[in-house]
Amino acid sequence: MPATCPVSTSPGSPRRVRQPVLLFFNRGLAEELRLGLERQDDTALANLFAGNTLPEGAQPIAQAYAGHQFGQFNPQLGDGRALLIGEVIDRHGQRRDIAFKGSGRTPFSRRGDGKAAVGPMLREVLIGEAMQALGIPTTRALAVVATGEPVFRERTLPGAILTRVAASHLRVGTFQYFAAHGSPEQVRRLADYAIARHYPEARQADRPYLAFLSAVAERQAALIARWMHVGFIHGVMNTDNMGIPGESIDFGPCAFMEAYDPRAVFSSIDEMGRYAYAEQPGIARWNLARLAETLLPLIDANEGHAITLATEVIDAFPERYQHHWLAGLRAKLGLSGQVASGDAADTALGESWLDLLHAQGVDFTLAWRRLGDAAEGFDAPLRALFPGQPGLDRWLQRWRERCAAEDAGADRAALRAEAMRRVNPWLIPRNHRVEEALDAASDSGDLRPFESLLNALQRPFDEDPALARHAEPAPGEFMARFRTFCGT
């Protein structure tokens, strides 16, 4: 692998913090990264993760990238409040980035102050750890430190710095930056690095850069399908927020859907619903097309032929996504495999279920969970979610007939229900509980709601009466006015 990543960068240093206080430290992740911090006390950790003391040999840098933001291309973006501190090899032999977010101005800050607030940084912890527990590839928070200094937004907020861990911080926007400002040779060097780090199998292909594009598309198809399976809405799927490794990254205006609505969108800046729940697969394809544009000179010297080859990959994305979506859908429905009725019938069965949820405004997470109860013949909890809905009985009959088609007469009710409970979470980051935890931490320095919620999110598939308040859907009046913000 290349010794250094050929990314346009600018040296930087974290802004010194006078009174850092450790709010969160992920000891398990630190051990996975082999950081050797077991003997450090909270004061030492606070200074380390505030950037007051840096690891030996660290040379912080801010990375440049471009990006399409809500469809409009900006050729000059970059880490306006982030610094890449370095890379480590974890205990699994994987290379991981460690970066600060909110550590002060960089050459890419434009008019920003480079700072971050306590609430948005703790949101990164909650959502990242929830995604990890749900089995969805994600960046993760290693630490959050309060700076003791104010951050001025619509109102004055307490400042904080996040330490984030990622497979890498390479983005579609990184490729767009070099395509806009550099040369095909610079794009080639970046692609070679990305292949070596994330997709080494592509090097063996006849057309390695086309294979690279195809591999990125495959990971994104799997990732977006997993988002959709749990009702996750990213909120700002700009090309600079699509990571090349296929991890979820940047949890600003994100939210988990409550009442099922394919048009659900909560981001305060997404006024046209570009990044609504149901739009996410299409936006992923659009973003991948922008990546493909940067790779055309590498795919083939003949531009027309390169476009043809790249277009085939992009046009195949819906089928790739559908493959992952249907596999997850079958698991959520308790179906172990394909039967003679085929993919179309199973897709129709799942879609008609979602139509029922939409017609009644039924909670997405609880509906799937209570379907697992119905697999064992306990229909009452499910029916309680569908008051006065005659369509439920007809659908349940179809579903049970489909289940019976693969059971071959065996009594698999308990096994099916158990399998469904392993993929249909009981608990997600409920939006009102997230806001409750962040408000308490930000407004009064009370971390107890945050810590309680974080603890609950570690076991999303286990029904625990002691955690019931965290599993309750948000009140309708809360969701009617709920909006998320990018946190900048």
C-alpha positions in Angstrom: 0.0 0.0 0.0 1.3 3.5 -0.7 3.1 5.0 2.4 0.9 8.1 2.4 -2.4 8.9 1.0 -2.2 11.3 -1.9 -4.8 13.7 -0.6 -4.5 17.5 -0.8 -4.0 18.5 2.8 -3.0 21.4 5.0 -1.0 21.1 8.2 -3.0 22.1 11.3 -3.0 22.0 15.0 -5.8 21.8 17.5 -6.8 25.0 19.2 -5.6 24.7 22.8 -8.4 24.2 25.4 -8.1 25.8 28.8 -10.4 23.5 30.8 -11.1 20.2 29.0 -13.5 17.8 30.7 -14.0 14.2 29.5 -17.7 13.6 28.7 -17.3 10.2 27.0 -14.6 7.7 26.4 -15.1 4.5 24.5 -12.7 2.2 26.3 -13.7 -0.9 24.3 -12.9 0.9 21.1 -9.6 2.2 22.5 -8.6 -1.4 23.3 -9.6 -2.5 19.8 -7.4 0.2 18.4 -4.5 -0.9 20.7 -4.0 2.7 21.9 -2.5 1.7 25.3 -4.6 4.1 27.3 -5.6 1.8 30.1 -3.7 3.6 32.8 -4.6 7.1 31.8 -6.9 9.0 34.2 -9.7 11.3 33.0 -7.6 14.4 33.2 -4.9 12.9 31.0 -7.6 11.6 28.6 -9.3 15.0 28.5 -6.1 16.7 27.5 -5.3 14.1 24.9 -8.7 14.2 23.3 -8.9 18.0 23.4 -5.6 18.1 21.4 -3.7 19.8 24.2 -1.3 16.8 24.2 -0.8 14.9 21.0 0.5 11.3 20.5 4.2 11.1 19.7 4.8 11.6 16.0 1.3 12.9 15.2 1.2 15.5 12.4 -2.4 16.7 12.2 -3.7 17.6 8.8 -7.0 19.0 7.4 -8.1 17.3 4.2 -9.4 19.0 1.1 -12.4 17.7 -0.8 -15.2 19.0 -3.1 -18.8 17.9 -3.2 -22.3 18.2 -4.6 -24.4 19.7 -1.8 -28.1 19.3 -2.5 -27.2 18.8 -6.1 -25.0 21.9 -6.5 -21.3 21.3 -7.0 -18.8 23.1 -4.8 -15.3 22.6 -6.0 -13.7 23.7 -2.7 -14.8 22.2 0.6 -12.7 20.4 3.1 -12.2 19.8 6.8 -13.4 23.1 8.1 -13.4 22.0 11.7 -11.7 18.6 11.6 -8.2 17.3 11.8 -6.8 13.9 10.9 -4.5 13.0 13.8 -3.2 9.8 12.4 -3.7 6.2 11.5 -3.4 3.0 13.6 -3.6 -0.7 12.8 -6.2 -2.3 15.0 -6.1 -5.7 16.6 -7.9 -7.1 13.6 -5.1 -5.9 11.3 -7.2 -3.1 9.8 -6.0 0.4 9.2 -8.2 3.0 10.9 -8.2 6.8 10.9 -8.4 8.9 14.1 -9.6 12.4 13.7 -10.8 15.4 15.7 -14.0 17.3 14.9 -14.5 20.7 16.5 -10.9 21.4 17.2 -10.8 24.9 15.7 -10.3 26.7 12.4 -8.5 25.2 9.5 -7.6 26.7 6.1 -10.9 25.2 4.9 -13.1 26.8 7.5 -14.2 29.6 5.2 -16.3 31.8 7.5 -16.8 29.2 10.2 -15.1 29.1 13.6 -14.1 25.4 13.4 -15.8 24.6 16.7 -18.5 22.2 17.7 -21.1 22.0 20.4 -21.7 19.4 23.1 -25.1 18.3 21.7 -24.1 17.5 18.1 -20.9 15.7 19.3 -22.8 13.5 21.8 -25.3 12.8 19.0 -22.4 11.4 17.0 -21.8 9.0 19.9 -25.4 7.9 20.3 -26.1 7.3 16.6 -22.7 5.7 15.8 -22.9 3.3 18.7 -26.5 2.5 17.8 -25.5 1.7 14.3 -22.7 -0.5 15.5 -25.0 -2.4 17.8 -27.5 -2.8 14.9 -24.7 -4.4 12.8 -24.5 -1.5 10.3 -21.0 -0.4 9.1 -20.3 3.0 10.7 -17.7 5.4 11.9 -17.6 5.5 15.7 -16.9 8.0 18.5 -13.8 7.3 20.6 -14.2 10.3 22.9 -16.0 13.6 23.5 -14.4 16.4 25.5 -16.1 19.5 26.7 -14.0 22.6 26.0 -15.4 24.8 28.7 -15.7 27.5 26.1 -18.9 28.9 24.4 -19.9 28.2 20.8 -22.0 30.9 19.2 -24.8 29.6 17.0 -28.5 30.7 17.1 -27.8 30.8 20.8 -24.7 30.3 22.9 -23.9 26.6 23.4 -21.2 24.8 25.4 -18.3 23.7 23.1 -17.0 20.2 22.6 -14.5 18.2 20.5 -15.3 14.7 19.1 -12.6 12.1 18.3 -13.9 10.0 15.5 -12.6 6.6 14.2 -13.2 5.6 10.5 -11.9 3.0 8.1 -10.8 6.1 6.3 -12.1 9.6 5.6 -11.9 9.2 1.8 -15.1 10.4 0.2 -16.6 10.7 -3.2 -15.9 14.4 -2.8 -12.2 13.6 -2.4 -12.1 12.2 -5.9 -14.2 15.1 -7.2 -11.6 17.6 -5.7 -8.8 16.0 -7.7 -10.8 15.7 -10.8 -11.7 19.4 -10.6 -8.3 20.8 -9.5 -5.7 18.2 -10.5 -5.0 15.8 -13.3 -5.9 12.2 -14.2 -2.6 11.1 -12.8 -3.5 12.6 -9.4 -6.9 10.8 -9.5 -5.0 7.6 -10.4 -2.8 7.9 -7.4 -5.8 8.5 -5.2 -7.6 5.5 -6.7 -4.6 3.3 -6.3 -4.4 4.2 -2.6 -8.1 3.6 -2.1 -7.9 0.2 -3.9 -4.9 -0.8 -1.8 -6.5 0.2 1.4 -10.1 -0.8 0.9 -10.5 -3.0 -2.2 -7.3 -4.9 -2.9 -9.1 -7.5 -4.9 -9.8 -4.9 -7.6 -6.0 -4.9 -8.4 -6.4 -8.3 -10.0 -9.1 -7.3 -12.4 -8.6 -6.6 -16.1 -9.9 -3.1 -15.5 -9.0 -2.3 -11.9 -10.6 1.2 -11.8 -13.9 -0.2 -13.2 -13.7 -3.0 -10.6 -13.1 -0.4 -7.9 -16.2 1.6 -8.9 -18.2 -1.6 -8.9 -16.9 -2.6 -5.5 -17.8 0.8 -4.0 -21.2 0.5 -5.5 -21.7 -2.9 -4.0 -20.8 -1.7 -0.5 -23.1 1.3 -0.8 -25.9 -0.9 -2.0 -25.6 -3.1 1.0 -25.2 -0.1 3.4 -28.2 1.8 2.1 -30.4 -1.3 2.3 -29.4 -1.7 5.9 -30.3 1.9 6.6 -33.7 1.2 5.0 -34.3 -1.9 7.0 -34.2 0.0 10.3 -35.8 3.3 9.2 -32.6 5.4 9.3 -32.7 8.7 7.4 -29.2 10.2 7.0 -30.5 13.6 6.2 -27.6 15.1 4.2 -26.4 12.6 1.6 -24.1 15.0 -0.2 -21.2 13.5 -2.1 -18.8 14.7 0.5 -20.7 12.6 3.0 -20.5 9.3 1.1 -17.4 7.5 2.3 -15.4 5.3 -0.1 -15.1 2.5 2.6 -18.9 2.0 2.7 -19.4 3.2 6.3 -22.1 5.5 7.7 -20.5 8.9 8.3 -21.5 12.3 9.6 -24.6 12.1 11.9 -25.8 15.7 11.8 -29.4 16.0 10.7 -30.1 12.3 10.8 -33.0 10.6 12.5 -34.8 7.3 12.8 -38.2 7.1 11.3 -41.1 6.5 13.7 -44.5 6.2 12.0 -43.8 4.7 8.6 -43.8 7.3 5.8 -41.6 6.8 2.7 -41.5 10.6 2.3 -40.2 11.2 5.9 -37.6 13.8 6.1 -36.5 15.7 9.3 -33.6 17.8 8.2 -34.3 21.5 8.6 -32.3 22.3 5.4 -33.8 19.6 3.2 -36.9 21.7 2.2 -37.5 19.8 -1.0 -37.1 16.3 0.5 -34.1 15.4 -1.7 -32.8 13.1 1.0 -36.1 11.7 2.3 -36.2 8.1 3.4 -37.4 6.6 0.1 -35.0 8.7 -1.9 -31.9 7.3 -0.3 -31.2 4.5 -2.8 -31.7 6.8 -5.7 -29.4 9.4 -4.2 -26.7 6.8 -3.6 -26.9 5.9 -7.3 -26.6 9.6 -8.2 -23.6 10.0 -6.0 -21.9 7.0 -7.5 -22.4 8.4 -10.9 -20.4 11.5 -9.7 -17.6 9.1 -8.6 -17.7 7.4 -12.0 -17.2 10.7 -13.7 -13.9 11.2 -11.9 -12.7 7.8 -12.9 -13.5 7.9 -16.7 -10.0 8.7 -17.9 -8.7 5.7 -15.8 -11.3 3.2 -17.0 -10.5 3.5 -20.7 -8.5 5.9 -22.9 -11.5 6.1 -25.2 -14.0 8.4 -23.4 -17.0 7.0 -25.1 -16.1 3.4 -24.2 -15.3 4.5 -20.6 -18.7 6.1 -20.3 -20.4 2.9 -21.6 -18.5 0.8 -19.1 -19.1 3.1 -16.1 -22.8 3.5 -17.1 -23.2 -0.3 -16.9 -22.0 -0.2 -13.3 -24.3 2.7 -12.3 -27.3 1.2 -14.1 -26.7 -2.1 -12.3 -27.0 -0.3 -8.9 -30.7 -0.6 -8.5 -30.5 -4.4 -9.0 -27.7 -4.6 -6.5 -29.6 -2.6 -4.0 -32.8 -4.7 -4.6 -30.8 -7.9 -3.9 -29.7 -6.6 -0.5 -33.0 -5.1 0.3 -34.9 -8.3 -0.5 -32.5 -10.4 1.5 -33.0 -8.2 4.5 -36.7 -8.0 3.9 -37.0 -11.8 3.9 -35.1 -12.0 7.1 -37.4 -9.4 8.7 -40.5 -11.3 7.5 -39.1 -14.5 9.0 -38.5 -16.1 5.6 -35.4 -18.3 5.4 -35.2 -18.5 1.6 -36.7 -18.4 -1.8 -39.6 -20.6 -2.9 -41.3 -21.3 -6.2 -43.3 -18.1 -6.0 -40.1 -16.2 -6.5 -38.6 -12.8 -5.7 -41.5 -10.7 -7.2 -44.0 -12.4 -4.9 -41.9 -11.8 -1.8 -41.2 -8.2 -2.8 -45.0 -7.7 -3.3 -45.7 -9.2 0.1 -43.2 -6.9 1.8 -44.4 -3.8 -0.1 -48.1 -4.5 0.8 -47.0 -4.8 4.5 -45.4 -1.4 4.2 -48.5 0.0 2.6 -50.5 -1.1 5.6 -48.0 0.6 7.9 -48.3 3.8 5.9 -52.0 3.8 5.7 -52.3 3.6 9.5 -49.2 5.6 10.4 -48.0 2.6 12.3 -44.6 2.7 14.1 -42.1 1.1 11.8 -39.9 -0.4 14.4 -42.6 -1.8 16.7 -44.6 -3.2 13.8 -41.8 -5.4 12.6 -41.0 -6.4 16.2 -44.6 -7.4 16.9 -44.8 -9.3 13.7 -42.3 -11.6 15.4 -44.9 -12.2 18.2 -47.5 -13.0 15.5 -45.1 -15.6 14.1 -45.7 -17.6 17.4 -49.4 -17.0 17.2 -49.6 -14.0 19.6 -51.4 -11.6 17.4 -52.8 -9.2 20.0 -49.6 -7.0 20.4 -49.6 -6.5 16.6 -53.3 -5.9 16.3 -53.0 -3.2 18.9 -50.9 -1.2 16.5 -53.6 -1.5 13.7 -56.9 -0.3 15.2 -59.8 -0.9 12.9 -57.6 -2.1 10.0 -59.3 -5.0 8.1 -56.5 -5.2 5.7 -54.2 -6.7 8.4 -56.1 -10.0 8.5 -55.9 -10.4 4.8 -52.2 -9.7 4.8 -51.5 -12.0 7.8 -53.2 -14.8 5.9 -50.9 -14.2 2.9 -47.8 -14.1 5.1 -48.7 -17.3 6.9 -49.3 -19.1 3.6 -45.9 -17.9 2.4 -44.3 -19.1 5.7 -46.0 -22.4 5.4 -44.7 -22.8 1.8 -41.1 -23.2 3.0 -41.8 -25.0 6.3 -42.7 -28.3 4.6 -45.1 -29.1 7.3 -42.6 -28.6 10.2 -43.6 -26.6 13.2 -41.0 -23.8 13.0 -43.0 -21.0 14.8 -40.7 -20.6 17.7 -37.6 -20.7 15.5 -39.0 -18.2 13.1 -40.0 -15.8 15.9 -36.5 -16.1 17.4 -34.9 -15.4 14.0 -37.1 -12.4 13.4 -36.2 -10.9 16.8 -32.5 -11.1 15.9 -33.0 -8.8 12.9 -36.0 -6.6 14.0 -34.8 -4.3 16.8 -37.0 -3.6 19.7 -35.1 -0.4 20.5 -33.7 2.3 18.2 -32.5 5.9 19.1 -36.0 7.3 19.6 -35.9 11.0 18.6 -37.5 12.4 21.7 -35.1 10.4 23.9 -32.1 11.6 21.9 -33.2 15.2 22.2 -33.9 14.8 25.9 -30.4 13.4 26.5 -28.7 16.1 24.4 -30.7 18.9 26.0 -29.8 17.7 29.5 -26.1 17.5 28.7 -26.0 20.8 26.8 -28.3 22.9 29.1 -27.4 21.7 32.5 -24.3 19.5 32.1 -26.4 16.4 33.2 -25.0 13.3 31.5 -27.3 10.8 33.2 -30.0 10.7 30.4 -27.2 10.4 27.8 -25.5 7.6 29.6 -28.8 5.8 30.3 -29.8 6.0 26.6 -26.3 5.0 25.4 -26.4 1.9 27.7 -29.9 0.9 26.3 -28.7 1.3 22.7 -26.0 -1.4 23.2 -28.7 -4.1 23.2 -31.3 -3.1 20.6 -32.6 -6.7 20.0 -33.2 -7.6 23.7 -36.6 -6.7 25.2 -35.9 -5.5 28.7 -38.7 -4.1 30.8 -36.2 -1.9 32.7 -35.5 -0.1 29.4 -39.1 0.2 28.2 -39.1 4.0 28.3 -36.4 4.1 25.7 -38.4 1.9 23.3 -41.6 4.0 23.4 -42.4 5.9 20.2 -42.2 9.6 20.4 -45.6 11.4 21.0 -47.2 12.5 17.8 -47.1 16.2 18.8 -43.3 15.9 19.2 -42.8 14.3 15.8 -45.1 16.9 14.2 -42.6 19.6 15.0 -39.4 17.6 15.1 -36.5 18.9 13.0 -32.8 18.0 12.9 -29.9 20.3 12.3 -26.4 19.8 10.8 -24.7 21.0 14.0 -22.3 23.3 12.3 
